[in-house]
């Protein structure tokens, strides 16, 4: 069973950069599948942030694209989220998840998410 | 952007009830729709993808249907473990979630 675990600072100040790591276990990122970040807050509900493939192809939510960067380190079996210039509106539980498509045949990077991390609460203080 | 609207927002039901949750898309998304179940403090759990394909291990009392702009998730006989919040998600154009339907004890 694939396992994902988010890690990173839980408290930030406004204007700082949010940086989260997702560590994947029991599956090698370099073997395939797209990998994504989703966040959830009472005000915005569930919001897809971005998705990445092991070859560094990235796909971003247009509403966040100017502030978001995804990257991947296959040697560590980890992928990363950076969100710059955070505000209180970025306070949320951040999830990493595996997309349902392997990507082996050029499939769309937009699919369902079949495995999720437990979530990391990030609070932005003003 | 494709908007997803779920109804009702809250549904009060009893064990054994048949429960139907509706999700409407702002434009045609074919069958590119997913359903999740979420319990407090937990990540969403995949139930159904491609509108009607049941994820492995999900009880057969759950079923999904629909195409185009209107979709439903049906629980044929509500069990105690099913009280939770349910979300739809489209993946026809980027990814977007509905606002959720909470199934609570009547």
Contacts between the chains, C-beta under 8 A, distances in Angstrom:
chain1	res1	chain2	res2	distance
A	36	B	95	7.8
A	45	B	97	6.1
A	45	B	98	8.0
A	45	B	99	5.2
A	45	B	100	6.5
A	46	B	44	7.2
A	46	B	87	6.0
A	46	B	89	7.5
A	46	B	97	3.9
A	46	B	100	7.8
A	47	B	97	7.2
A	48	B	94	7.0
A	48	B	95	3.8
A	48	B	96	6.9
A	48	B	97	7.3
A	51	B	95	7.8
A	59	B	94	7.9
A	61	B	94	6.7
A	61	B	95	7.7
A	62	B	94	7.6
A	95	B	43	5.6
A	95	B	44	7.9
A	97	B	43	7.7
A	100	B	46	7.9
A	100	B	49	6.2
A	108	B	91	7.4
A	110	B	91	4.4
A	110	B	92	7.8
A	110	B	93	7.5
A	110	B	94	5.8
A	110	B	95	5.3
A	111	B	49	7.6
A	111	B	91	5.3
A	112	B	34	3.9
A	112	B	46	6.0
A	112	B	49	4.2
A	112	B	89	6.8
A	112	B	91	6.5
A	113	B	34	7.8
A	113	B	44	7.5
A	113	B	46	6.7
A	113	B	89	8.0
A	114	B	46	5.1
A	114	B	49	7.9
A	114	B	55	6.9
A	116	B	43	3.7
A	116	B	44	6.2
A	116	B	45	7.7
A	117	B	43	6.6
A	118	B	42	7.6
A	118	B	43	6.0
A	119	B	43	5.6
